[in-house]
Each structure stands twice: as structure tokens, then as C-alpha cells.
Amino acid sequence: MLSNSLIELDRAHLIHPVSSYRSHEATGVRVLKSGKGATLTDVSGRQLLDGFAGLWCVNAGYGQDSIVEAAIRLAARLAELAPGDLNHVYFTLGGSDAVDSTIRFIRYYYHAKGRPQKDQFISVESGYHGSSTAGSGLTALPAFHTGFGVPYNWQHKIPSHYAYRNPVGAHPQAIIAASVAALRAKIAELGAERVAAFYVEPIQGSGGVLVPPPSWLKAMHAVCKEHDILFVADEVITGFGRVGPLFACEEDDVVPDLMTTAKGLTSGYVPMGAVLMSEGVYNTIADGAGKAAVGHGYTYSAHPVSAAVGLACLDLYENGLLENGRRAGHRLMQGLRALADHPLVGDVRGRGMLAAIELVTDKELKTPLPAEADAARRIFDRAWDNGLVIRAFAQGVLGYAPPLCCTDDDIDGIIERTKTTLDQTLEDKDVRAAMKG
């Protein structure tokens, strides 16, 4: 067990990511002692089913001993497995610096082409592209902007495809048409001769697990090709089997110009991210530099330990983990959709092992849970007490991204504990008052 002195040192000195510093000072840290498969054990001995794979990333589950025993041939394996001509890999320490790397590569690319005026970047509302200095401006979540002076004036957004609350309704073709029109309008506003790149997650993760209609990605890719704009697929969350195939863009038969990965690349065991680059982008940068160095690099790029872990993870994915994830994902979506009749459930959405339930107090009006219900904190705490780890987004959106190694019993346990948490939330006095009002 972690000693009280270490907990106090943690409280006093360690800054935790995406957290309230003052709340952490007041409450201290939750300490996990061990993990095996999809099950975690905290220092009090409570066992919890991990319904969110750490933070989207522990796809292989906990306790995979083979991960620390692998050799290194990761770049070649990734190039072999990635779609199309994404044959060149630049390794980073995670997803945020992978996104930052793409920004630098894209700027270099257009300078090499003699078109430095193409310096405007477009992303999608509700999207998440990391919390680095530049990438946070492509992110479209207020918490990552407030107090940081982003987004920059070269970073622009178009509306999300968010089907449950889309002004054009939920019909797939209407959503695709609206998104295509919005992208075309933004390009026209900025001038196609100035737009460098369009960034998109195949499924928006931290924005609430927002799933686009089939062929949405392909339609947006076509607009970019038409206007000579680089298409960047951010697969930090969706990559490595999270939604079925190794990479989500494969489902829409889309080959991006650049693709970012992390999280599932090493299953969260060690830090690593990667930028996969098409032949066209790579060759333009290489030719533009000539014999000069391309001035972008990190001390720990392609760290051998991280690369060994990545290679071991690829072995796990190819030797049954992807297939198990597909089966488990089907069971997860079936189980969550079976909760659609619950009085609080407004929407169930997802693909594979990436899903969300959106709670409302009025199904017809789609009324979110009231702010006074403090839904994110209370739901997370209730789920934890029920032995379940989920992501609780603002105003009652429950996020799921379990390890791909989940058994049927693991998935059924996640569903059962979710229902218990929903029933408890239904008894919350603020929620009941809102439903009556």
C-alpha cells in the first residue's frame, strides 16, 4: 500500500494532467494497486472493471507480460499495416506532440512546394487534438482554451456531425450534406489557396464519443482532395482496434495524407505516439530539405523500449486481440442499447469498443441533466463505488472504451454496473426535480 507520506508528497508536488489543482490538493489521489485483464484493484482491495481502458489506451488489458519482452521493428510493421501509402513513421512521446509534429511537417511541406501562404488549418467543433501549445487550438473544447490564448487566428472550426443534437436532424445524408457544405464554405471564406490542412477524428472521443454517419469521413476527404488540402486523420483514440479494424479510417476506405496515433500503440504501458506520413508528403519534405536537416525532432523519438512495447502490442493485436475486441464490441453495443428504455437514457451511440450513453431528463426535448446535479462528478463517483471505471462527461454523458481483451463476463459486468449507476442517478433529487418540472 502507498504510504501516507507518499500520498501527501503527491498532493503537494505532483501536477496531474487535466485536473483541478486545488481539488487534488483537497482530496488527494485515488491509488490503484494492481491490474489483470480488465480488472483493477485499488489499495483498499476493491475490484473495479475498467470500462474506459485507463484513458482510452490499455487496449490489451493489464498484466500482459509479453509486452516487455519484444524486439524492435516497429516502423516497418506500422507501415505494413497502415492503409494505403502511409509508409513513413515519425515517433513521438504521445498524441499531443504527434499532432504538433503534423503542424510542423505540414508547414514545411508547403514551404518546400513554394506555397508558404497555405497556412490556415481547419478542424471540427467538439474535436480533440491534444493539449500542446499549437494542437490545443485545433482542439475545440473550452477547457483547453481558457487562459491559454488559443485558438490562434490560423485555426478555424466547422460544426460537428453530432447526430443526436444536429440542427439538420439525424438522417445520415442530411448530416453529410451539411458537413460538406460547411467545409466548402469555410474553405471559400479563407481561400483554398491559403488552406493547408483539415484535421478530423474518425469518431470524436473527448467531445462525447460522437459517431459520424457511414461515408461521412470519405465525403470530407473528397472535398479536401478537390481543393488540394491535406487530410489529417487523428487516430490517437480510434487506432489499434478500438472500433474494429486496426485503424478506423479503413472502414470508409480513406487513406489520409497524415495520420496520428498513440494510446493503443503501446497500450499505455510506456509513452509513445507516431505520425504516419504518405509517400507524397514524405517525398516533398525530403526533396525540399535536400542535404539539409529537417529541423524537427525529440530526444526520445523512437525510444527502443517504447518501440519494443509497440511491437509486442502489434503481436497481440494480430494474434487474436483484434478479433476478441470486435466480438466484445458487438456485445458492448448490444448491452448498452438494451438500456435505451431507461428513463434517463436519451441516446446510445458507438462503434466497437468505443461508446457513450447520453442522459436527459426529457427524452422528447432532449433536455440535459441540470447543472446543479453535478452530473460528471456524481456519476463517476457512483460508478466507482459500484466497481466500474467510466468517463463521465459534462451534464451526463457516460463514455466507454474498455480493453479489447474483455471477456463476455467483463462486458456483462460493465452493463450491469452501468444500470445500477443509472438507477441511482434517477434517484438524485436534482434529477428527479428536473424530470417533474
C-alpha positions in Angstrom: 0.0 0.0 0.0 1.2 3.5 -0.8 2.4 5.2 2.4 0.5 8.2 3.7 3.8 10.2 3.3 3.9 9.5 -0.4 0.3 10.4 -0.8 1.0 13.7 0.9 4.0 14.3 -1.3 1.8 13.6 -4.3 -0.8 16.1 -3.1 1.9 18.7 -2.5 4.1 18.3 -5.5 2.8 16.3 -8.5 0.7 18.1 -11.1 -1.8 15.6 -12.6 -3.0 16.0 -16.2 -6.3 17.7 -16.9 -7.2 18.1 -13.3 -8.2 20.8 -10.9 -5.0 21.5 -8.9 -7.0 22.8 -5.9 -9.4 19.8 -5.9 -6.4 17.5 -6.0 -4.8 19.3 -3.0 -8.1 18.9 -1.1 -8.9 15.3 -1.9 -5.6 13.6 -2.7 -5.2 10.8 -5.2 -7.1 7.5 -5.9 -4.5 4.8 -5.8 -4.6 1.6 -7.8 -2.6 -1.4 -6.6 -2.7 -3.8 -9.4 -4.5 -4.9 -12.6 -5.2 -8.0 -14.6 -7.1 -8.3 -17.8 -10.0 -5.8 -17.5 -10.0 -5.7 -13.7 -8.3 -3.2 -11.4 -7.7 -3.4 -7.7 -7.3 -0.3 -5.5 -5.3 -0.1 -2.3 -8.4 -0.8 -0.2 -8.9 -4.1 -2.0 -11.9 -3.0 -4.1 -12.1 -4.6 -7.5 -13.2 -2.5 -10.4 -14.0 -3.4 -14.0 -12.2 -0.9 -16.2 -14.8 0.4 -18.6 -12.5 3.0 -20.1 -9.2 1.2 -20.7 -7.3 3.6 -18.5 -7.7 6.7 -20.7 -8.8 5.0 -24.0 -5.5 3.3 -24.3 -5.0 0.0 -22.3 -6.4 -2.0 -25.3 -4.6 -5.1 -24.4 -5.7 -5.0 -20.7 -3.5 -5.2 -17.7 -0.8 -7.8 -16.9 0.3 -8.7 -20.4 3.8 -9.9 -19.6 4.9 -10.4 -23.2 4.9 -6.7 -23.8 8.2 -6.2 -22.0 10.0 -9.0 -23.9 9.7 -7.8 -27.5 12.3 -6.8 -30.1 12.2 -3.7 -32.3 10.9 -3.5 -35.8 8.0 -1.2 -35.2 8.2 1.4 -38.0 8.2 -1.3 -40.7 5.3 -3.2 -39.1 3.3 0.0 -38.9 4.0 0.9 -42.5 3.0 -2.6 -43.5 -0.3 -2.5 -41.5 -1.3 1.1 -42.2 -3.7 1.9 -45.1 -2.5 2.9 -48.5 0.9 4.6 -48.8 1.3 5.7 -45.2 4.8 4.2 -45.4 6.9 6.6 -43.3 6.6 6.9 -39.5 7.8 9.6 -37.1 7.7 8.6 -33.5 6.7 10.9 -30.7 6.0 10.6 -27.0 2.2 10.7 -27.3 -0.8 12.0 -29.1 -0.4 15.7 -28.4 3.1 16.0 -29.7 2.2 13.8 -32.7 -0.4 16.5 -33.6 2.1 19.3 -33.1 4.5 17.4 -35.3 2.0 17.2 -38.1 1.5 21.0 -37.9 5.3 21.5 -38.3 5.5 18.9 -41.1 2.6 20.5 -43.0 4.1 23.9 -42.8 7.5 22.5 -44.0 5.7 20.7 -46.8 4.1 23.8 -48.2 7.3 25.8 -47.9 9.0 23.0 -49.9 6.3 23.4 -52.5 6.9 27.1 -52.7 3.4 27.8 -51.3 4.0 29.1 -47.8 0.8 31.1 -48.0 -1.1 27.9 -47.3 -1.0 28.3 -43.6 -4.6 28.1 -42.4 -5.9 25.0 -40.6 -9.4 23.7 -40.1 -10.8 21.2 -37.6 -14.2 20.2 -36.2 -16.2 21.6 -33.3 -16.2 19.1 -30.3 -13.0 17.6 -31.6 -9.9 16.9 -29.5 -6.4 17.1 -30.9 -4.3 17.2 -27.8 -3.3 19.9 -25.2 0.0 21.0 -26.6 0.7 24.7 -27.4 -0.5 24.5 -31.0 -2.6 21.4 -31.0 -4.8 22.7 -28.3 -6.0 25.4 -30.7 -7.2 22.7 -33.1 -9.0 21.1 -30.2 -12.4 22.5 -29.8 -13.2 22.0 -26.1 -13.2 25.2 -24.0 -11.3 23.8 -21.0 -8.2 23.5 -23.3 -8.5 27.1 -24.4 -9.4 29.2 -21.3 -6.3 31.0 -20.1 -4.0 29.7 -22.8 -4.5 32.2 -25.6 -5.8 29.7 -28.1 -7.1 29.0 -30.7 -4.7 31.1 -32.9 -6.0 33.2 -35.8 -4.9 30.5 -38.3 -7.0 27.8 -36.6 -10.7 27.5 -37.7 -13.6 25.2 -37.0 -16.7 23.8 -38.7 -19.7 22.4 -36.9 -19.6 18.8 -35.6 -21.6 16.0 -37.2 -23.1 15.3 -33.7 -26.2 13.4 -34.8 -28.2 13.5 -31.6 -28.3 17.3 -31.5 -27.7 18.2 -35.1 -29.8 21.2 -36.4 -30.4 19.3 -39.7 -31.7 16.3 -37.9 -30.3 12.7 -37.5 -30.6 11.5 -41.2 -27.2 10.4 -42.3 -27.3 12.0 -45.8 -28.5 15.3 -44.3 -25.7 15.4 -41.8 -23.1 14.5 -44.5 -24.5 17.2 -46.8 -24.4 19.8 -44.1 -20.8 19.0 -43.1 -19.7 19.1 -46.7 -21.4 22.4 -47.2 -19.8 23.8 -44.0 -16.3 22.7 -45.1 -16.7 24.1 -48.5 -18.0 27.4 -47.0 -15.0 27.6 -44.7 -12.6 26.9 -47.5 -14.3 29.6 -49.6 -14.2 32.1 -46.7 -10.4 31.5 -46.1 -9.5 30.9 -49.8 -8.5 27.5 -51.0 -5.0 28.9 -51.9 -4.5 29.5 -48.1 -5.9 26.4 -46.5 -3.2 23.9 -45.6 -5.0 21.0 -43.8 -8.2 19.6 -42.4 -8.0 17.7 -39.1 -10.6 15.1 -38.0 -11.1 12.2 -35.7 -12.9 9.3 -37.3 -15.0 9.3 -34.1 -14.9 12.3 -31.8 -13.7 11.0 -28.5 -13.3 13.6 -25.7 -16.1 15.6 -27.2 -18.5 12.9 -26.0 -18.0 9.9 -28.4 -19.7 11.5 -31.4 -20.1 9.0 -34.2 -20.4 10.3 -37.8 -22.7 8.6 -40.3 -21.1 6.0 -42.6 -19.3 7.6 -45.5 -19.0 11.0 -43.7 -15.2 10.7 -43.5 -15.0 9.7 -47.2 -17.1 12.7 -48.2 -14.9 15.1 -46.2 -11.8 13.5 -47.6 -13.1 14.1 -51.2 -13.6 17.8 -50.5 -10.0 18.1 -49.3 -8.7 16.3 -52.4 -10.8 18.6 -54.6 -9.2 21.7 -53.1 -5.6 20.4 -52.7 -5.8 20.4 -48.9 -4.0 17.8 -46.7 -6.3 15.5 -44.8 -5.1 14.5 -41.3 -6.8 11.6 -39.6 -6.3 11.8 -35.8 -6.5 8.1 -34.8 -5.0 8.6 -31.3 -8.2 7.2 -29.8 -9.7 5.2 -32.6 -6.5 3.4 -33.7 -5.4 -0.2 -32.9 -8.7 -1.9 -32.9 -10.7 0.4 -30.7 -13.6 0.5 -33.3 -13.0 -2.8 -35.1 -10.3 -2.6 -37.7 -6.7 -1.7 -36.8 -7.4 1.9 -38.0 -10.9 3.4 -38.2 -10.3 5.2 -41.5 -10.1 1.8 -43.1 -13.9 1.4 -42.7 -14.5 4.3 -45.0 -11.7 3.3 -47.4 -9.9 6.6 -46.7 -6.2 7.0 -46.9 -5.2 10.2 -45.1 -2.1 12.3 -46.0 -1.0 12.1 -42.4 -2.3 10.0 -39.5 -1.6 10.5 -35.8 -1.6 7.6 -33.4 -0.7 7.0 -29.7 -2.5 5.3 -26.8 -3.2 1.9 -28.2 0.1 1.9 -30.0 1.8 0.7 -26.7 -1.5 0.0 -24.9 -0.5 2.7 -22.4 2.4 0.7 -20.9 5.0 3.2 -21.9 4.8 6.7 -23.6 4.8 6.7 -27.4 2.9 8.3 -30.3 3.5 8.3 -34.1 2.9 10.3 -37.2 2.3 8.2 -40.3 3.1 10.1 -43.5 2.1 9.4 -47.1 4.7 9.0 -49.8 3.7 12.3 -51.3 4.1 14.3 -48.1 7.3 12.5 -47.2 9.0 13.0 -50.6 8.0 16.6 -50.8 9.6 17.3 -47.4 12.7 15.2 -48.2 13.2 16.8 -51.5 12.6 20.3 -50.1 15.3 19.8 -47.5 17.8 18.3 -49.8 21.0 17.7 -47.8 19.9 20.0 -45.0 18.4 18.6 -41.8 14.6 18.9 -41.3 14.6 20.8 -38.1 12.1 18.9 -36.1 12.9 16.2 -33.5 12.5 15.0 -30.0 15.2 13.4 -27.8 13.1 10.3 -27.1 11.7 9.8 -30.6 11.6 6.1 -31.4 12.9 5.2 -27.9 13.9 1.5 -28.1 11.9 0.4 -25.0 8.7 2.1 -26.3 9.3 0.7 -29.8 9.7 -2.8 -28.3 6.4 -2.4 -26.4 4.7 -1.2 -29.5 5.9 -4.2 -31.4 4.7 -6.6 -28.7 1.3 -4.9 -28.8 1.1 -5.4 -32.6 1.7 -9.1 -32.0 -1.1 -9.2 -29.5 -3.5 -7.3 -31.9 -2.7 -9.7 -34.8 -2.8 -12.9 -32.6 -6.4 -12.7 -31.5 -6.8 -9.4 -29.6 -8.4 -7.5 -32.6 -10.9 -10.3 -33.1 -11.7 -10.5 -29.5 -12.2 -6.8 -29.4 -14.7 -7.0 -32.3 -16.7 -9.7 -30.5 -16.6 -7.8 -27.3 -17.5 -4.5 -29.0 -20.6 -6.1 -30.5 -21.7 -7.4 -27.1 -20.9 -4.0 -25.5 -23.1 -2.1 -28.0 -25.9 -4.7 -27.7 -25.8 -4.3 -23.9 -25.8 -0.6 -23.9 -28.6 -0.3 -26.5 -30.6 -2.6 -24.2 -30.5 0.3 -21.7 -32.2 2.7 -24.2 -35.6 2.4 -22.5 -34.2 3.6 -19.1 -36.0 6.8 -18.2 -32.7 8.8 -18.2 -31.2 7.5 -21.5 -31.6 9.8 -24.4 -29.0 8.4 -26.8 -26.8 5.3 -27.1 -24.0 5.6 -29.7 -20.8 4.0 -30.5 -18.8 1.7 -32.7 -16.9 -1.4 -31.5 -15.3 -0.8 -28.1 -16.0 3.0 -28.1 -19.4 4.1 -26.9 -21.4 6.6 -25.0 -24.8 7.0 -23.3 -26.2 10.5 -23.2 -28.6 11.1 -20.3 -31.5 13.5 -20.4 -34.4 14.4 -18.1 -36.9 14.7 -21.0 -36.4 12.3 -24.0 -38.6 14.2 -26.4 -37.0 17.6 -25.7 -33.5 16.1 -25.2 -33.1 18.1 -22.0 -29.6 17.6 -20.5 -29.2 16.8 -16.8 -29.3 20.0 -14.8 -26.1 21.7 -13.9 -26.9 21.6 -10.2 -26.9 17.8 -10.4 -23.1 18.0 -10.9 -23.5 15.0 -13.2 -20.0 14.3 -14.2 -18.6 14.1 -10.7 -21.6 12.3 -9.1 -21.9 9.7 -11.9 -18.2 9.0 -11.9 -18.2 8.6 -8.1 -21.3 6.3 -8.1 -19.8 4.2 -10.9 -16.6 3.9 -8.9 -18.4 2.8 -5.8 -20.2 0.2 -7.9 -16.9 -1.2 -9.1 -16.9 0.4 -12.6 -14.5 2.9 -14.2 -16.1 5.1 -17.0 -15.5 8.5 -18.4 -18.2 10.9 -17.1 -18.5 13.9 -19.4 -20.3 17.1 -18.6 -24.1 17.1 -17.9 -24.5 13.3 -18.1 -22.7 11.7 -21.0 -21.1 8.3 -20.0 -18.1 7.2 -22.1 -16.9 3.7 -22.6 -13.7 2.4 -24.1 -12.9 -1.0 -22.3 -9.8 -3.1 -23.0 -10.1 -5.2 -26.1 -9.3 -8.3 -24.0 -12.7 -8.1 -22.2 -14.5 -11.4 -21.7 -18.2 -11.8 -22.0 -18.5 -11.6 -18.2 -16.4 -8.4 -18.2 -18.8 -6.8 -20.7 -21.9 -8.0 -18.9 -20.5 -6.7 -15.7 -19.9 -3.3 -17.3 -23.6 -3.2 -18.4 -24.9 -4.4 -15.1 -23.0 -1.8 -13.1 -24.0 0.9 -15.6 -27.6 0.1 -15.0 -27.1 0.3 -11.2 -25.4 3.6 -11.6 -28.3 4.9 -13.8 -30.9 3.8 -11.3 -29.0 5.6 -8.5 -28.8 8.7 -10.7 -32.5 8.5 -11.3 -33.0 8.9 -7.5 -30.9 12.1 -7.4 -33.1 14.8 -6.0 -31.9 17.4 -8.6 -32.5 15.0 -11.4 -36.0 14.0 -10.2 -36.9 17.6 -9.7 -35.9 18.4 -13.3 -37.9 15.4 -14.6 -41.0 16.6 -12.8 -40.5 20.2 -13.8 
